[in-house]
Amino acid sequence: MSRISKSTLDSGINVITEEMPDAESATLGIWVRTGSRNESRGLNGISHFIEHLLFKGTPKRNALEISREIESVGGVLNAFTSREYTCFYAKVLNKDIARAADLLSDIFINPNFDSVEMDKERSVVLQEIKMVEDTPDDIIHDIYAGEFWKGHPLSYPILGPDKNIESLIREDIVEYYNIHYRSRNVFIVAAGGVKHASILKLMNKGFGRLKLTESPENIPDPVTHPGTRLVQKDLEQVHMCLGVPALAQPDPNRYKLYLLNTILGSGMSSRLFQEVREKRGLAYSVFSYLNLYKDSGSLVVYSGTTKENFSELLSIVLREFARMRRGVTKIELKEAKSQLKGGMLLGLESSENRMTKLARDEIYFGAPVDIKKIVASIDHVRTDSLEKLASEILRPSKAMLAAIGKVRGAELPKGLKKASVKKPALKARKKPA
């Protein structure tokens, strides 16, 4: 049995741990409640850039020494930026947790932000942006988000536009870092073969002395926008995202939404996979996914197909929306519950996933969510409540369609707003590492 504990360092930073007695590994993460939605348009991309720069050296270690310190013991050192949070973490054997704690404390608290290293990493990030721009099945998700949350920072790509990365100077980085990464936004999470008291002692050495500022003001709630954005580009396939407003992450009905998404488009047994790929062979890849944030959310269907099959594919997706509104069978719901619970429980065998769950619970709920309660909440969902939720959200009138490829003159099914075809002017989002 695991044990979850939460304490506060001398500086006011919260530390959350989950002791897993049988685990051979431990994962330690420094989390910040800031991401691309906290950025202004002119600074869009700065959080992701800072993520890179924290690995480029401190007064105590250069970039190579930072990499070697964890890799030399077989561990993993990584970071990722999302729209609502940033994480820097290390996964090591239990015996090396002190090494990981010292390293993470050093790079987070004492970054050099050296101008020479900054220019080198600027080039790396610009190449990362170009790489995603050249990958239509990646960039389409940014096109969709840019239209769906238009006018709000949730619409910004996590990587930012290249013009922002090119123009950022050291003073911009230092000022933004001091506002967001030295504030009460920061908290620490560890899971695996750890002891709570030991983690507190290790992290208090560096983080206990920090003088924290108040967290920046919250951004207004986003508004979602239905419509269509077709981007003409010479590609072999048309890549598309069709999405509708969904629930926010803290919504108590989220388990119904998880199950709805599972039945609709999660996995090879889902309705979309069976109808689009297995029965008709229209696409290699088709799936649905959820983007859930603290105050908004979206359920999105992605697929890629030929220009000749694009209209038919769209019609099938909308038909599956309508079929979901008419309800699901008891067998479908039972299998979806088993799939959802099984996937969650298998994932939680990893100290890294346990660490991530604890952190997301802290961000969205302010406390750990008991796994038994999650399982009970999933089991409690009934077919009629799922039908009610589907009827509320799976509406073509609420949908945003984004597509890239040879889409000029594409015929759109009834219920979707038509739009003029535009040439691409796109930037990319960052997928979590």
Residue pairs with C-beta under 8 A, 6 or more apart in sequence:
1 21
2 18
2 19
2 20
2 21
2 354
3 18
3 19
3 196
4 16
4 17
4 18
4 19
4 358
4 368
5 16
5 17
5 19
5 196
6 14
6 15
6 16
6 17
6 368
7 14
7 15
7 196
7 200
8 14
8 15
9 15
9 188
9 200
9 203
9 204
9 207
9 208
10 204
10 208
10 209
11 207
11 208
11 209
11 210
11 211
11 212
12 184
12 212
13 184
13 186
13 187
13 188
13 203
13 207
13 208
13 210
13 212
14 187
14 188
14 362
15 187
15 188
15 189
15 190
15 196
15 199
15 200
15 203
16 187
16 188
16 189
16 190
16 358
16 359
16 362
16 368
17 189
17 190
17 191
17 194
17 195
17 196
17 199
18 190
18 191
18 192
18 354
18 355
18 358
18 368
19 193
19 194
19 195
19 196
20 191
20 192
20 193
20 351
20 354
21 193
22 193
23 94
23 191
23 192
23 193
23 351
24 93
24 94
24 193
25 91
25 92
25 93
25 94
25 192
25 193
25 351
25 352
26 91
26 92
26 93
26 94
26 97
26 100
26 190
26 191
26 192
26 193
26 194
26 351
27 89
27 90
27 91
27 92
27 190
27 191
27 192
27 351
27 352
27 354
27 355
28 89
28 90
28 92
28 97
28 100
28 101
28 104
28 188
28 189
28 190
28 194
28 199
28 355
29 87
29 88
29 89
29 90
29 188
29 189
29 190
29 355
29 356
29 359
30 87
30 88
30 89
30 104
30 108
30 186
30 188
31 85
31 86
31 87
31 186
31 187
31 188
31 189
31 359
31 362
31 363
32 85
32 86
32 87
32 180
32 181
32 185
32 186
33 84
33 85
33 185
33 186
33 187
33 215
33 363
34 47
34 85
34 86
34 180
34 181
34 185
34 216
35 47
35 81
35 82
35 83
35 84
35 85
35 86
35 158
36 44
36 45
36 47
36 48
36 81
36 82
36 83
36 153
36 156
36 157
36 158
36 160
37 83
37 84
37 152
37 153
37 154
37 156
37 219
37 293
38 47
38 153
38 180
38 216
38 219
39 45
39 46
39 47
39 153
39 156
39 160
40 153
41 153
41 156
42 164
43 164
43 168
43 172
43 176
44 153
44 156
44 157
44 160
44 161
44 164
45 125
45 157
45 158
45 159
45 160
45 161
45 164
45 165
45 168
46 160
46 164
46 168
46 172
46 173
46 176
47 81
47 86
47 158
47 176
47 180
48 81
48 125
48 158
48 159
48 160
48 430
49 121
49 122
49 125
49 160
49 165
49 168
49 173
50 86
50 173
50 176
50 177
50 181
51 79
51 80
51 81
51 86
51 88
52 121
52 124
52 125
53 111
53 113
53 117
53 118
53 121
53 173
54 79
54 88
54 107
54 108
54 111
55 63
55 66
55 67
55 77
55 79
55 107
56 63
56 111
56 112
56 114
56 117
56 118
56 120
56 121
57 63
57 66
57 111
57 112
57 114
57 117
58 66
58 106
58 107
58 110
58 111
58 112
59 110
59 112
60 106
60 110
61 69
61 103
61 106
61 107
63 117
66 77
66 103
66 107
67 77
69 77
69 99
69 103
70 76
70 77
70 90
70 92
70 96
70 99
70 100
70 103
71 77
73 92
73 93
73 96
73 99
74 92
74 93
75 90
75 91
75 92
75 93
75 96
75 100
76 90
76 91
76 92
77 89
77 90
77 103
78 88
78 89
78 90
78 433
79 86
79 87
79 88
79 89
79 433
80 86
80 87
80 430
80 432
80 433
81 158
81 430
81 432
82 158
82 430
82 432
83 154
83 158
83 293
84 293
84 294
84 363
85 359
85 363
87 356
87 359
88 104
88 107
88 108
89 104
89 352
89 355
90 100
90 103
90 104
91 351
91 352
92 99
92 100
94 192
94 193
94 194
97 190
97 194
97 198
97 199
97 202
98 202
101 199
101 202
101 203
101 205
102 202
102 205
102 206
105 203
105 205
105 206
105 207
106 206
108 181
108 206
109 206
109 207
109 210
111 177
113 170
113 173
113 174
113 177
115 170
118 170
118 173
122 165
122 166
122 168
125 159
125 165
126 162
126 165
126 166
128 159
128 428
128 430
129 159
129 160
129 161
129 162
129 165
129 427
129 428
130 162
132 138
132 139
132 142
132 159
132 428
132 429
133 139
133 426
133 427
133 428
136 233
136 235
136 237
136 239
136 304
136 404
136 405
137 239
137 285
137 302
137 304
138 428
138 429
138 431
139 404
139 426
139 428
140 239
140 240
140 241
140 302
140 402
140 403
140 404
141 241
141 300
141 302
141 429
142 157
142 426
142 427
142 428
142 429
143 229
143 231
143 241
143 402
143 404
143 426
144 229
144 241
144 243
144 300
144 400
144 402
145 154
145 155
145 157
145 291
145 429
146 155
146 156
146 157
146 229
147 155
147 225
147 227
147 229
147 400
147 402
148 155
148 224
148 225
148 243
148 298
148 400
148 402
149 155
149 222
149 223
149 224
149 225
149 296
150 225
151 223
152 219
152 220
152 222
152 223
153 219
154 222
154 293
154 296
155 222
157 427
157 428
157 429
157 430
158 428
158 429
158 430
159 165
159 427
159 428
159 429
159 430
160 427
161 427
162 427
178 213
179 213
179 216
180 216
182 210
182 211
182 212
182 213
183 212
183 213
183 214
183 215
183 216
184 212
184 213
184 214
184 215
185 215
185 216
186 207
186 212
187 359
187 362
188 199
188 203
188 207
189 355
189 358
189 359
189 362
190 199
190 355
191 351
191 352
191 354
191 355
191 358
192 351
192 354
192 355
193 351
221 295
221 296
222 293
222 295
222 296
224 245
224 296
224 298
224 398
224 400
225 400
226 397
226 398
226 399
226 400
226 417
227 400
227 401
227 417
227 419
228 400
228 401
228 402
228 412
228 416
228 417
228 418
228 419
229 400
229 401
229 402
229 403
229 419
229 422
230 401
230 402
230 403
230 404
230 407
230 408
230 410
230 419
230 420
230 421
230 422
231 402
231 403
231 404
231 405
231 407
231 421
231 422
231 423
231 424
231 426
232 405
232 406
232 407
232 408
232 421
232 422
232 423
232 424
233 404
233 405
233 406
233 423
233 424
234 406
235 404
235 405
235 406
236 306
237 304
237 305
237 306
237 307
237 405
238 304
238 305
238 306
238 307
238 310
238 403
238 404
238 405
238 406
238 407
238 410
239 302
239 303
239 304
239 403
239 404
239 405
240 302
240 303
240 304
240 310
240 313
240 314
240 401
240 402
240 403
240 404
241 300
241 301
241 302
241 400
241 401
241 402
241 403
242 300
242 301
242 314
242 317
242 318
242 399
242 400
242 401
242 402
243 291
243 298
243 299
243 300
243 301
243 399
243 400
244 298
244 299
244 393
244 394
244 395
244 398
244 399
244 400
245 296
245 297
245 298
245 393
245 398
246 257
246 290
246 291
246 292
246 297
246 298
246 299
246 393
247 253
247 254
247 257
247 292
247 297
247 393
248 292
248 293
248 294
248 295
248 296
248 297
249 292
249 293
249 294
249 297
249 364
250 294
250 364
250 365
251 257
251 297
253 389
254 292
255 374
255 377
255 378
255 380
255 381
256 381
256 385
256 386
256 389
257 290
257 292
257 297
257 299
257 389
257 393
258 290
258 340
258 378
259 333
259 336
259 337
259 340
259 378
259 381
259 386
260 299
260 324
260 386
260 389
260 390
261 288
261 289
261 290
261 299
262 270
262 336
262 339
262 340
263 270
263 271
263 324
263 328
263 332
263 333
263 336
263 386
264 270
264 271
264 272
264 288
264 299
264 301
264 320
264 324
265 271
265 272
265 273
265 286
265 287
265 288
265 289
265 301
266 287
266 288
266 289
266 339
267 273
267 339
268 274
269 335
269 339
270 287
270 288
271 320
271 323
271 324
272 286
272 287
272 288
272 301
272 303
272 317
272 320
273 286
273 287
275 316
275 320
276 282
276 283
276 286
276 303
276 313
276 316
276 317
277 283
277 284
277 286
280 312
280 316
282 303
282 305
282 309
282 312
282 313
282 316
283 303
283 304
283 305
283 309
283 313
284 304
285 302
285 303
285 304
286 301
286 302
286 303
286 313
287 301
287 302
287 303
288 299
288 300
288 301
288 302
289 299
289 300
289 302
290 297
290 298
290 299
290 300
291 297
291 298
291 300
292 298
294 363
294 364
299 393
299 394
301 317
303 313
303 317
305 313
307 405
307 406
307 407
307 410
310 403
310 405
310 407
310 410
311 410
311 411
311 412
311 413
314 401
314 412
314 413
314 416
315 413
318 396
318 413
318 415
318 416
321 390
321 394
321 395
321 396
322 394
324 390
324 394
325 387
325 390
325 391
325 394
326 387
327 383
327 384
327 386
327 387
327 390
328 336
328 383
328 386
328 387
329 383
330 383
333 381
333 382
333 383
333 386
337 378
337 379
337 381
340 378
341 375
341 378
344 371
344 374
345 371
347 353
348 354
348 357
348 371
358 368
361 367
361 368
361 369
362 368
396 413
396 414
396 415
396 416
397 415
399 415
399 416
401 412
401 416
403 410
404 424
407 421
408 421
409 421
412 418
